[in-house]
Amino acid sequence: MTLALTKSGWGWQKVIYEGYLLAIQRPAASIRPHLGQNIRNSSQKQRLKSTALLGVAARHYSSRTSPQPAAKLQMADQKPILISGAGLSGLLLAHSLRSHDIPFLIFERDESIAARAQGYRLRISTDGINALKEVLTDSEYKRLQTGTSQTGGGGIHNLDALTGEPVPSKSSEGGSGKGSGLGGDVLGVSRGFLRKCLFEGEEDVVRWDKRSTGYSVSGSGVKLKFSDGTESPEGSLLIAADGPQSAITKQLTNGKVRAYDTGARMIHGQTTTKAYKQLGEGVFFAFDHSVSDGGTLGLITNVRPGSLEDEDVELGWVFVGSPGAFALPEDQLYGIGKVAADLSRKLTSQWHEKFKPIFEQQNDEEAAFLKMWTAHPNGVPEWKNEPRVTIAGDAVHTMTPAGGVGANTALRDAAFLGRLLGEAGGWHEGLTSEYEKEMRVYASENVKMSFEAASKRFNITDLK
C-alpha cells in the first residue's frame, strides 16, 4: 500500500466524527515505518489529523495481510466509551482504552486542568504502582517517575506536635494488606503532577466545562446529560469517575452509594524545603490533642530523600482538624489562599519549632480548605446492575486520607476496567457486572481500613 504525503493533500475537512474518534488513537505499529517520520516532523495539530488517516490505513493494511479478530475490524463502527471526570482514574482509563484502540470521550466539569487546587501529596503503593505499570508505556512511566520518589527514606515518624517528641504509633495507621498504606513499595507524588502526566496525550479528547447531571440509556447505547442542557454523543458505555458528589452515582445506585461528611476539615498547603530542616527525611505524622472538647489537630507530610538539598522545592502537607477543631463557622471553612493559610498558622502557634516554620513559611497561594469525605464504613453496597453504566474511583468509594489508599484504589479501578474492555475489544453485555463484583471486594476492604484509621486519629463518630 502506498500513501502520498503532501502539505495540501490531506483534505482535513473530510474528517468527520468517525475520523475524529480514530484521530485520538495511537498509530498502528504496522505502518509507522512508512509514516512515522513525517508525523514526528509535523505540528501537534497535524499529528492528530495524521493519526486519523493512519487508523484507516492500518485497518486496510492489516486486513490484507493477516486475519484479525472481528472486534478489532469493527473499531471504526464502535460507539465511544464515555468517561465523566478527568481525574486520576478517568485519565488512566483513557490511556488504557487508547492502547487498545478503543474510542472514547472525556467530559470534565472544570474549565481547565488548572482550574482548582489539586489536593495533597499522594502515597502510591503496590496497587497503584501495578496499575500505572500495567497501563502506561515505558516512556510514560519514566516521565512519571521524574516527579516521584521513594517515600519514607528516613522512616515513618509519629510525633507530639507540642513537644516534638516521638509517640507510639497505632497499628491501624497506614493500613494493612497488599497495596495498602505504607507497606511495600511506595512512591510519593503530588496529585497535580500525577494528573498532569496522565493528561498528556489526552488534551484533545477532554471536553471542559461539562458538568454531568445524569444519563439516559437506550437499546443501542447511553448518553450523558450536562448542566448546560446539552448531551453527549451516544456511547457504548458510560463510566463515571467524577468524584464523591457524582450525579451519575446517585442515579445509578438510587442513592445507595453516597459520600458522607466525616465532619473533619483539612487545609492543604505547600512549603519550601528550608522549613523542614529540623525534621529531616521521612513520613511525618504530628498530632496535637490539647484542643478543647477532646479534639485533635494533625499534620501529615513527607520529606522525600534528597529533597532538602534544593531549597526551591516545595513539599506538600495536610493539616487536619477533628470535627469542630478548626473552631470556625462552616460557611467560613471554604476558599483558598491567605484565609486558609492564616488559619493554619493560628492553630499551630503553640506547636514545636520543628513544625512551625512549615506553616509560617508556606506559599499562601497554595493553601486550600478541604472536607474529609468517606464512603460508608461498611463498604460498597450492591445496586441493580446497569450494563451500560458503571462507576469508579471516588464516585463509588471515596476514602479518608488517613489510610493512604484512596488514589491507589482509583487507579486499580481504571486498570481493571481497561483490561476488561481491552480483552473484549470494547463493551459487551456483562462487563459492568464483572467489574463491580470484584471492585466491591477490594474497595470495601480499603474503605473500612481508611475510615478506621481516620476515626481513631480524629475522633470521628458521626457521619452526615
Secondary structure by P-SEA (a helix, b strand, c coil): cbbbbcccccccccccaaaaaaaacccccccccccaaaaaaccaaaaaaaaaaaaaaaaaaaaacccccccccccccccccccccccaaaaaaaaaaaaacccbbbbbcccccccccccccccccaaaaaaaaacccaaaaaaaaccccccccccbbbbcccccccccccccccccccccccccbbbbbbaaaaaaaaacccccccccccccccccccccbbbbbcccccccccccbbbbccccccaaaaaaacccbbbbcccbbbbbbcccccccccccccbbbbbbcccccccccbbbbbbcccccccccbbbbbbbbbccccccccccccccccaaaaaaaaaaacccccccaaaaaaccccccccccccccccccccccccccccccccccccccccccccaaaaaaaaaaaaaaaaaaacccccaaaaaaaaaaaaaaaaaaaaaaaaaaaaccccccc
